[in-house]
Amino acid sequence: MSGTHKPLTGQDRPDYAVFCGVDVGKSDHHACALDPSGARLYDKALPNDEGALLAVLGRLSEHGRVLVVVDQPAAIGALTIAAARSLGIDVGYLPGLAMRRIADLYPGEGKTDERDAFIIADAARTMPHTLRRVGTDDETLAELTVLAGYDDDLAAQSTRLANRLHDCLLHIHPALERLLAKQLDRPGVLALLAAAPTPAALHALGADGITAALRDGGSPRLARTLPAKILTTLDTQTLVVPGTTAFGRVIGGVATQLRDLHHERRALGRDLEARLEAHPLAQVLRTMPGVGLRTALKILTIVGDGTAFPTAGHLASYAGLSPVTRKSGSSIKGETRSMRGNHALKSALILVGFRQSERPDQPGLLRPQTRRRQAAQRRPHLPRTPPHRRPVRHAPRPRPLPPPHHPPTHTNHRCRLTTPIGTPPRGPAPDTGARAPPREAAGPLRSETRTQPRGRRTKTPQSSR
């Protein structure tokens, strides 16, 4: 099912008498129904069958208003949602990651269908803010959702096959891959590779055969210039890489599949555009700057009619585009980008912003500062505003120059403070009448032989000092 997944809180959540959690499965579900006090009204396996679903939900409706919550709104849970809505029962959705985090709050580490169904029902009873609303049963919106998902699958498969084709061509002939790299999405080039997948087969076709294959395949303009370039490129390599024949079979099959995928996607695009025009919000989305066909489909299938979001801020928060405040005391204070939200919607809106940035002449998403900066870049002949610089409060102090080096004036280059080795110690000063303090004897030089052996040193007596 499609549509918005807005939390069911406040006035959106009426008083329910029964909270039924359904852990959906391929063949059998498990349902657990609780009343507002937490007592169990139903806790059994439930077959994935229309008759069994209608019978159980009908008995639960006798207690009052029922809220059915599933953990998978699509595929295996679609029949449960359809059966509940046929009886006028409200349906909610609990995401799997939220359910696993809530399960950590309950005792026990086991994971069973019974425990999961009870946790879903109890979360709907005690934590309604964790629930999401399942989209409406609008037939047009449901069809657009299914076909848009199919288009996404075709796009992913087309990318995979194109990468495989590039790899094969690069293996057997790198120069040919460089020539055809930007033309592999053309139907004529794919038809040519399907008919002649190897360099030898392309040589055998010749210029006339390549031209006919390109023209009949749907690329008449390339048929005028590309054959000569292909033949010239083929002549640059004379070696045959081992396995070229096997790679030729792969190239022919991949080119055929890729051509059929492109044809199917073009036909699907026309069908999607026709169905989108039938929706009342199509004109609103298509007139927004930067919104094309597939972006409009993505936004419409996720957001729906937009009534589930009171303001634009709620929509930005749901998409994960609003900043997240990080604050703790006085040391941590700031805002960072959100890592949560609906990633598909976030990617679509970011692509819209990128597309709008390429056309700043249209009003919409860019700020005025960005527009002025881009306008200045487009007109380089005009003088630009100098950047704002922080004024210097104090002028830097001039540093004094180092003093010049003067060579020594004395002729004796021997250092005056160094005593030559072997010079006897100086004798006592002559007695001039004044009694000078006793002077300590100079120790032996490093070059002289030590008189005291190495080992334990003896202390000098106090009287000798």
C-alpha positions in Angstrom: 0.0 0.0 0.0 1.1 3.6 -0.6 0.7 7.0 0.9 2.0 8.9 3.8 3.1 7.3 7.1 2.3 10.0 9.5 2.3 9.2 13.3 -1.1 8.6 14.7 -1.1 11.0 17.7 -3.3 13.7 19.2 -6.6 14.2 17.6 -5.8 11.8 14.8 -6.0 8.9 17.3 -9.6 8.3 18.5 -10.4 6.1 21.5 -10.1 2.4 20.5 -11.5 -0.5 22.4 -9.3 -3.1 20.7 -5.6 -3.0 19.6 -4.8 -5.8 17.3 -1.2 -6.4 16.4 -0.6 -8.7 13.4 2.9 -10.2 12.7 2.3 -11.0 9.0 3.7 -14.0 7.3 3.6 -15.7 3.9 1.1 -18.4 4.7 0.0 -17.7 8.3 0.0 -14.6 10.4 -0.1 -14.3 14.2 -2.6 -11.9 15.7 -2.7 -10.6 19.3 -5.6 -8.3 20.4 -5.5 -6.3 23.6 -8.0 -4.1 25.3 -7.1 -0.7 26.8 -6.1 -2.2 30.1 -3.7 -4.7 28.4 -5.8 -7.9 28.8 -5.6 -10.3 25.9 -8.7 -10.8 23.8 -7.2 -12.9 21.1 -3.8 -14.5 20.7 -3.7 -17.2 18.0 -2.3 -18.0 14.5 -4.3 -16.4 11.7 -4.3 -17.9 8.2 -3.5 -15.5 5.3 -7.0 -16.1 3.9 -9.9 -13.7 3.3 -12.5 -15.8 5.1 -10.4 -16.2 8.2 -9.3 -12.6 8.3 -12.9 -11.3 8.0 -14.2 -13.7 10.7 -11.6 -12.8 13.3 -11.8 -9.0 12.6 -15.6 -9.2 12.7 -15.5 -10.8 16.2 -13.1 -8.2 17.5 -15.4 -5.4 16.2 -18.1 -6.6 18.6 -16.0 -5.2 21.5 -15.9 -1.7 20.0 -13.7 0.3 17.7 -10.7 -1.7 16.5 -7.2 -0.6 15.4 -5.2 -3.1 13.4 -1.4 -2.6 13.2 0.8 -4.6 10.9 4.6 -4.7 10.5 4.5 -5.0 6.7 2.0 -2.9 4.7 2.9 -4.3 1.3 3.0 -7.8 -0.3 2.2 -10.3 2.4 0.3 -7.7 4.5 -1.8 -6.3 1.7 -4.7 -8.7 2.1 -4.9 -8.0 5.8 -5.1 -4.3 5.2 -7.8 -4.8 2.5 -9.9 -7.0 4.8 -9.7 -4.5 7.7 -10.7 -1.6 5.5 -13.6 -3.5 4.0 -15.0 -3.7 7.6 -14.4 0.0 8.3 -11.4 -0.8 10.6 -8.5 1.7 11.0 -5.1 0.4 10.0 -1.7 1.4 11.2 1.9 0.5 10.4 4.8 -0.1 12.8 8.2 0.0 11.0 10.4 -3.0 11.6 13.3 -1.0 13.1 11.0 0.8 15.5 9.5 -2.6 16.5 12.9 -4.1 17.2 14.0 -1.1 19.4 10.7 -1.4 21.3 11.3 -5.1 21.8 14.5 -4.4 23.7 12.3 -2.7 26.4 10.5 -6.0 27.1 12.1 -8.8 29.1 13.5 -11.8 27.3 15.7 -12.2 24.3 13.7 -14.6 22.2 12.1 -13.8 18.9 8.8 -15.6 18.1 5.7 -14.7 16.1 3.7 -14.6 19.4 6.1 -12.2 21.1 6.3 -9.9 18.0 2.5 -9.7 17.7 2.1 -8.9 21.4 4.8 -6.1 21.1 3.1 -4.6 18.1 -0.3 -4.6 19.9 1.2 -3.2 23.1 3.1 -0.5 21.3 -0.1 0.6 19.6 -1.8 0.7 23.1 1.0 2.5 25.0 3.2 4.3 22.4 0.9 5.5 19.6 3.5 8.0 18.5 5.5 5.1 17.0 2.8 4.2 14.6 2.5 5.3 11.0 -0.7 5.7 9.0 -1.1 3.5 6.0 -2.1 5.3 2.8 -5.6 5.5 1.4 -7.1 3.0 -0.9 -7.2 5.5 -3.9 -7.1 3.3 -7.0 -5.2 5.8 -9.1 -2.6 6.3 -6.5 -2.3 2.5 -5.9 -1.7 2.0 -9.6 0.9 4.7 -9.8 2.7 3.2 -6.9 2.9 -0.3 -8.5 4.0 1.0 -11.9 6.5 3.5 -10.3 8.1 0.6 -8.4 8.2 -1.5 -11.6 10.0 1.5 -13.3 12.6 1.6 -10.6 13.2 -2.1 -11.1 13.7 -1.6 -14.8 16.1 1.3 -14.2 18.2 -0.7 -11.8 18.3 -3.7 -14.2 19.2 -1.4 -17.1 22.2 0.0 -15.1 23.4 -3.5 -14.3 23.3 -4.6 -17.9 25.0 -1.5 -19.2 27.8 -1.9 -16.8 28.2 -5.5 -17.9 28.3 -4.5 -21.6 31.0 -1.9 -20.8 33.1 -4.5 -19.1 32.9 -7.0 -21.9 33.8 -4.4 -24.6 36.7 -3.1 -22.5 38.0 -6.7 -22.2 38.2 -7.5 -25.9 38.8 -4.0 -27.5 39.4 -1.0 -25.2 39.5 1.5 -28.1 36.1 0.4 -29.3 34.7 0.7 -25.8 36.0 4.3 -25.6 34.3 5.1 -28.9 30.9 3.6 -28.0 30.9 4.4 -24.3 28.5 7.4 -24.6 26.4 5.8 -27.3 25.4 2.5 -25.6 22.0 3.9 -24.8 21.1 4.4 -28.5 18.9 1.7 -30.0 20.9 1.6 -33.2 24.2 0.9 -31.4 22.5 -1.9 -29.3 21.1 -3.4 -32.5 24.6 -3.3 -34.1 26.2 -5.0 -31.1 23.5 -7.6 -31.1 24.1 -8.4 -34.8 28.0 -8.1 -34.7 29.2 -8.4 -31.1 33.0 -9.0 -31.9 35.6 -7.0 -33.8 35.8 -9.7 -36.5 32.1 -9.6 -37.1 32.1 -5.8 -37.4 34.9 -6.1 -39.9 32.9 -8.6 -41.9 29.9 -6.2 -42.0 31.9 -3.4 -43.5 30.8 0.2 -43.8 27.6 -0.5 -45.6 26.5 -3.2 -43.2 27.2 -1.1 -40.1 25.3 1.8 -41.7 22.3 -0.3 -42.4 22.3 -1.8 -38.9 22.4 1.6 -37.2 19.8 3.0 -39.5 17.4 0.1 -39.2 18.0 0.0 -35.4 16.7 3.5 -34.9 19.7 5.8 -35.0 19.8 7.4 -38.5 22.0 10.3 -37.5 24.7 8.1 -36.1 24.6 6.0 -39.3 26.1 8.9 -41.2 29.3 9.4 -39.1 29.8 6.4 -36.8 30.6 3.6 -39.3 33.9 5.2 -40.5 35.0 5.8 -36.9 34.3 2.2 -36.0 36.3 0.8 -38.8 39.2 3.2 -38.0 39.1 2.2 -34.4 39.1 -1.5 -35.3 42.3 -1.1 -37.3 44.2 0.2 -34.2 44.2 -3.3 -32.7 45.4 -6.4 -34.5 45.7 -8.8 -31.5 42.8 -11.1 -30.5 42.2 -11.4 -26.8 41.6 -15.0 -25.6 37.9 -15.6 -25.0 36.7 -13.1 -27.5 34.2 -15.6 -29.0 32.7 -16.3 -25.6 32.5 -12.6 -24.9 30.8 -12.0 -28.2 28.0 -14.3 -27.1 27.6 -12.4 -23.9 27.7 -9.0 -25.6 25.0 -10.0 -28.1 22.7 -11.3 -25.4 23.2 -8.3 -23.1 22.7 -5.8 -25.9 19.4 -7.5 -26.9 18.2 -7.5 -23.3 19.2 -3.9 -22.8 17.4 -2.8 -26.0 14.2 -4.6 -24.9 14.5 -2.9 -21.4 14.8 0.5 -23.0 11.7 -0.2 -25.2 9.7 -1.4 -22.2 10.7 1.6 -20.0 9.7 4.1 -22.7 6.3 2.4 -23.1 5.9 2.4 -19.3 6.9 6.1 -19.1 4.1 7.0 -21.5 1.6 5.0 -19.5 2.8 6.6 -16.2 2.4 10.1 -17.7 -1.1 9.3 -18.8 -2.1 8.0 -15.4 -0.4 10.9 -13.6 -2.4 13.5 -15.7 -5.6 11.9 -14.4 -4.6 12.7 -10.8 -5.9 16.1 -9.5 -2.5 17.0 -8.0 -0.6 16.4 -11.2 -0.7 20.0 -12.4 0.6 21.3 -9.0 3.6 19.0 -9.1 4.5 19.4 -12.8 4.5 23.2 -12.5 7.1 23.1 -9.7 10.6 24.1 -10.8 12.8 21.1 -11.2 10.1 18.4 -10.9 9.8 16.0 -13.8 7.7 13.0 -14.5 9.4 10.4 -12.3 10.2 12.9 -9.5 6.5 13.9 -9.4 5.6 10.2 -9.2 8.0 9.6 -6.3 6.7 12.6 -4.4 3.0 11.8 -5.0 3.3 8.1 -4.1 5.0 9.0 -0.8 3.4 12.2 0.3 -0.1 11.6 -1.2 -2.4 14.6 -1.1 -0.3 16.3 1.7 -3.1 16.6 4.2 -1.2 14.4 6.7 1.4 17.2 7.2 0.2 20.3 8.9 3.1 22.5 7.7 6.1 22.4 5.4 8.3 21.9 8.4 6.6 18.6 9.2 7.2 17.4 5.7 10.8 18.4 5.8 11.3 16.7 9.1 9.6 13.5 7.8 11.9 13.6 4.8 15.0 14.1 7.0 15.9 17.5 5.6 15.5 19.5 8.8 18.6 20.0 11.0 19.0 18.1 14.2 19.9 20.1 17.3 22.7 18.8 19.4 22.9 20.6 22.8 24.3 19.5 26.1 25.1 22.1 28.8 27.4 24.8 27.5 30.1 22.7 25.8 28.0 21.1 23.0 25.7 23.3 21.0 25.1 23.0 17.3 23.0 21.6 14.5 23.8 18.7 12.2 22.1 17.0 9.3 19.6 14.3 10.0 20.5 10.7 9.1 16.9 9.5 9.4 13.7 10.2 7.5 12.3 8.8 4.3 15.4 8.3 2.2 13.4 7.9 -1.1 11.6 11.3 -0.5 14.9 12.9 0.6 16.6 11.8 -2.6 13.8 13.1 -4.7 13.8 16.5 -3.1 17.6 16.8 -3.3 17.4 16.1 -7.0 14.8 18.8 -7.3 17.2 21.2 -5.6 20.1 20.3 -7.9 17.9 20.8 -10.9 16.8 24.1 -9.6 20.4 25.2 -9.0 21.1 24.8 -12.7 18.3 27.3 -13.5 18.7 30.2 -11.0 16.5 32.5 -13.2 13.4 30.7 -12.0 12.1 31.5 -8.5 11.9 28.8 -5.9 14.5 27.0 -4.0 17.7 29.0 -4.0 18.4 31.8 -1.5 19.1 35.4 -2.8 22.7 35.2 -1.7 23.3 32.2 -4.0 21.5 33.9 -6.9 23.7 37.0 -6.6 26.9 34.9 -6.4 25.9 32.9 -9.5 25.0 36.1 -11.3 28.4 37.5 -10.6 30.1 34.4 -11.9 28.2 34.7 -15.1 29.3 38.3 -15.6 33.1 38.3 -15.1 33.6 41.7 -16.7 31.8 43.4 -13.9 33.9 44.3 -10.7 33.2 41.9 -7.9 32.6 42.9 -4.3 35.8 42.4 -2.3 35.4 39.7 0.4 34.8 40.8 3.9 38.0 40.9 5.9 38.5 41.2 9.6 40.2 44.6 10.5 43.6 44.5 12.1 43.4 46.0 15.6 47.1 46.5 16.2 49.9 47.0 13.7 52.6 44.3 13.9 55.7 45.3 15.7 58.9 45.5 13.6 61.4 43.0 14.5 65.1 44.2 14.9 67.6 42.9 12.4 70.2 40.5 13.7 73.7 42.1 14.4 76.3 41.7 11.7 78.9 39.1 12.1 82.4 40.6 12.7 85.5 38.4 12.3 87.9 38.2 15.3 90.6 40.9 15.5 93.2 38.9 17.5 95.8 36.9 15.6 95.8 34.0 18.0 93.0 31.8 16.7 93.3 29.5 19.7 90.3 29.9 22.1 91.4 31.8 25.1 89.2 29.9 27.5 90.6 26.5 26.5 93.6 25.1 28.3 95.9 23.0 26.2 96.3 19.4 27.2 99.3 18.7 29.4 99.6 22.3 30.7 100.5 22.1 34.5 98.0 23.7 36.8 98.6 27.2 37.9 100.5 27.9 41.1 99.4 29.9 44.1 98.9 33.6 43.6 101.7 35.8 45.0 101.2 37.1 48.6 100.2 40.7 48.3 99.2 41.1 51.9 95.5 40.6 51.4 94.3 37.2 52.3 92.2 35.7 49.6 89.8 32.8 50.1 91.2 29.3 49.4 90.8 28.1 45.9 89.6 24.6 44.8 92.1 22.5 42.9 91.1 21.8 39.3 90.2 18.3 38.5 91.9 16.1 35.9 91.1 16.6 32.2 89.3 14.0 30.2 92.4 13.2 28.3 94.4 12.5 31.4 94.5 9.0 32.9 92.2 8.5 35.8 94.0 7.9 39.1 90.9 6.5 40.8 89.6 3.1 39.5 86.0 2.8 38.3 83.6 1.5 40.9 82.4 2.9 44.2 83.4 6.5 44.7 84.7 7.6 48.1 83.4 10.7 49.7 85.7 13.6 50.3 86.1 14.3 54.0 84.5 17.5 55.2 87.8 18.8 56.6 89.5 18.7 53.2 87.0 21.0 51.5 
